[in-house]
Amino acid sequence: MVKKAPRRTAERILEVTLALFNRFGEPNVSTTLISAELGISPGNLYYHYPAKEELINSLFDRFERDLNELLNASDGVRDVESAWFFMHTLFELIWQYRFFYRDLNDLLSKNRRLETHFQSVLKNKTRAVRALLDGMSRSGAIVIDTREVEATATSMVVVLTYWLSFEYVRDPRHALEPENAQSALLRGAQHVLNLLVPYLEKGQRAHLLALVGAYNNSDK
């Protein structure tokens, strides 16, 4: 039992750090604040994570692992219903680690490892969206010229990556607070899937509009 204590402490440190980063933004959270929130000494924190950058990298490793696992599910998307569920689940994960997206440019400028790994994240997102478009095209849910696939996939990834920045600019004081999560996630999924409207089969387009309407009404 004693040997497991350091692992439990290290995990607790990450959980509290993630909550603080998400609430206040990574640049505004010091290791002193993290230690105080945990009720431990700075030395105990440094024993597990000798630098703030190691906390950031450890959180990113968890995010990247969960993200790649989720992106693999894009192969199973065949219609609007499954695309909506896939996007909503993806936005839920992004929301869970939202400080990365809120503070993205600042983080990349300071952290070379994060810079290179986030480029891989973009590539994996794009690959997953292409797979989604391919599956929906083969099922007849969308009709899209092969020459438009790459540009459409890229546009969808741009929205996926900068949607939180848009939400933050709209309402800096409240947008990223937990009580606003559901409405923000719904808007994110809607923004991305609206890019498919010109290509959707008539019945699928109607179904998307019905989904958007149902979720918007439930959010009121």
C-alpha positions in Angstrom: 0.0 0.0 0.0 2.8 2.4 0.8 4.3 2.0 -2.6 1.1 3.2 -4.3 0.9 6.5 -2.3 3.3 8.4 -4.7 1.2 7.4 -7.7 -2.0 8.5 -6.0 -0.4 11.8 -5.0 0.9 12.3 -8.6 -2.5 11.7 -10.0 -4.2 14.1 -7.5 -1.7 16.8 -8.5 -2.6 16.4 -12.1 -6.4 16.5 -11.4 -6.1 19.7 -9.3 -3.7 21.3 -11.8 -6.1 20.6 -14.7 -9.0 22.1 -12.8 -6.9 25.3 -12.0 -5.6 25.6 -15.5 -9.1 25.2 -16.9 -10.5 27.8 -14.5 -7.9 30.5 -14.6 -5.8 29.8 -17.6 -2.3 28.2 -17.5 -0.3 31.4 -17.5 -2.2 32.6 -14.4 -1.5 29.4 -12.3 1.8 29.1 -10.5 3.2 26.0 -8.8 2.7 27.8 -5.5 -1.0 28.1 -6.2 -1.2 24.4 -7.1 0.6 23.5 -3.9 -1.7 25.6 -1.8 -4.8 24.2 -3.5 -3.6 20.7 -2.8 -2.5 21.5 0.8 1.0 20.2 0.2 4.4 21.8 0.3 6.1 23.1 -2.9 8.8 20.5 -2.2 6.3 17.7 -2.3 5.0 19.0 -5.6 8.5 19.3 -7.1 9.2 15.7 -6.0 6.6 14.5 -8.5 6.8 17.3 -11.1 10.1 19.2 -10.9 8.8 21.9 -13.2 5.5 23.4 -14.3 6.3 22.3 -17.9 6.2 18.7 -16.7 2.7 19.1 -15.4 1.6 20.5 -18.7 3.3 17.7 -20.7 1.8 15.0 -18.4 -1.7 16.4 -18.9 -1.1 16.6 -22.6 0.0 13.0 -22.7 -3.3 12.0 -21.2 -5.2 14.2 -23.6 -3.4 12.9 -26.6 -3.9 9.3 -25.7 -7.6 9.7 -25.1 -7.9 11.8 -28.3 -6.3 9.3 -30.5 -8.5 6.5 -29.1 -11.6 8.6 -29.9 -10.4 9.7 -33.3 -10.2 6.0 -34.3 -14.0 5.8 -34.0 -14.4 8.1 -37.0 -14.2 5.0 -39.2 -17.6 4.0 -38.0 -19.5 7.2 -38.9 -22.0 6.7 -41.7 -24.7 9.2 -41.2 -25.7 12.5 -39.5 -26.8 10.8 -36.3 -23.4 9.1 -35.7 -21.5 12.2 -36.9 -23.4 14.3 -34.3 -22.5 11.8 -31.6 -18.9 11.6 -32.7 -18.4 15.4 -32.8 -20.2 15.9 -29.5 -18.0 13.3 -27.8 -14.9 14.9 -29.4 -15.9 18.4 -28.1 -16.5 16.9 -24.6 -12.9 15.7 -24.5 -11.6 19.0 -25.8 -13.7 20.8 -23.1 -12.2 18.5 -20.4 -8.7 19.8 -21.4 -9.9 23.2 -22.5 -6.9 25.2 -21.2 -4.8 23.8 -24.1 -7.1 25.4 -26.6 -7.7 28.6 -24.6 -4.0 29.2 -24.2 -2.8 27.4 -27.3 -0.6 30.0 -29.0 1.1 30.9 -25.7 1.7 27.3 -24.8 3.2 26.4 -28.2 5.5 29.4 -28.1 7.0 28.2 -24.8 7.0 24.5 -25.1 8.8 22.8 -28.1 7.5 19.3 -27.2 3.9 20.6 -27.2 4.5 22.4 -30.5 5.6 19.3 -32.3 3.0 17.0 -30.7 0.1 19.4 -31.4 1.1 19.3 -35.1 0.5 15.6 -34.8 -2.8 16.3 -33.2 -3.9 18.4 -36.2 -2.8 15.7 -38.6 -4.7 13.0 -36.7 -7.8 15.2 -36.5 -7.6 15.8 -40.2 -7.1 12.1 -41.0 -10.1 11.2 -38.8 -12.4 13.8 -40.4 -11.4 12.5 -43.9 -12.4 9.0 -42.7 -15.7 10.4 -41.5 -16.3 12.1 -44.9 -15.4 8.9 -46.7 -17.7 6.8 -44.6 -20.6 9.2 -45.0 -20.0 9.4 -48.8 -19.9 5.6 -49.2 -23.2 5.3 -47.3 -24.9 8.0 -49.4 -25.3 10.4 -46.5 -23.3 13.1 -48.4 -22.4 13.7 -52.0 -19.1 15.4 -52.2 -16.6 15.8 -55.0 -13.3 14.2 -54.1 -11.6 17.5 -54.9 -13.5 19.1 -52.1 -12.8 16.6 -49.4 -9.4 17.9 -48.3 -10.5 21.6 -48.0 -13.7 20.5 -46.2 -11.8 18.4 -43.8 -9.3 21.2 -43.1 -12.2 23.7 -42.5 -13.8 21.3 -40.0 -10.5 20.9 -38.2 -10.0 24.6 -38.0 -13.4 24.9 -36.2 -12.5 22.0 -33.9 -9.3 23.7 -33.0 -10.4 27.3 -32.6 -14.0 26.9 -31.5 -13.1 27.6 -27.8 -11.2 30.7 -28.7 -14.4 31.9 -30.4 -16.5 31.0 -27.4 -14.0 32.8 -25.1 -14.0 36.0 -27.2 -17.8 36.0 -27.2 -18.0 36.1 -23.4 -14.6 36.1 -21.7 -16.0 36.1 -18.2 -18.3 33.2 -18.5 -17.8 31.2 -21.7 -15.5 28.6 -20.2 -17.2 28.1 -16.9 -18.5 24.6 -16.2 -22.2 25.7 -16.1 -21.9 26.8 -19.8 -20.3 23.6 -21.0 -23.4 21.9 -22.5 -24.5 24.9 -24.6 -20.9 25.5 -25.8 -20.5 21.8 -26.8 -23.8 21.9 -28.7 -22.7 25.0 -30.6 -19.3 23.5 -31.4 -20.9 20.3 -32.9 -23.4 22.5 -34.8 -20.6 24.7 -36.2 -18.6 21.8 -37.5 -21.5 19.8 -39.0 -23.0 22.9 -40.7 -20.0 22.7 -43.0 -21.5 19.5 -44.4 -24.9 21.0 -45.2 -24.2 21.7 -48.9 -23.2 18.0 -49.3 -25.9 16.3 -47.3 -28.5 14.1 -48.9 -32.0 15.7 -48.5 -33.2 13.4 -45.7 -29.9 13.7 -43.8 -30.0 17.5 -44.0 -33.5 17.5 -42.5 -32.3 15.1 -39.8 -29.4 17.5 -38.9 -31.8 20.4 -38.6 -34.1 18.3 -36.4 -31.2 17.4 -34.2 -30.0 21.0 -33.9 -33.5 22.1 -33.1 -34.1 19.4 -30.5 -30.8 20.0 -28.6 -31.3 23.8 -28.8 -34.7 23.5 -27.2 -33.5 21.1 -24.5 -30.8 23.6 -23.6 -33.2 26.4 -22.9 
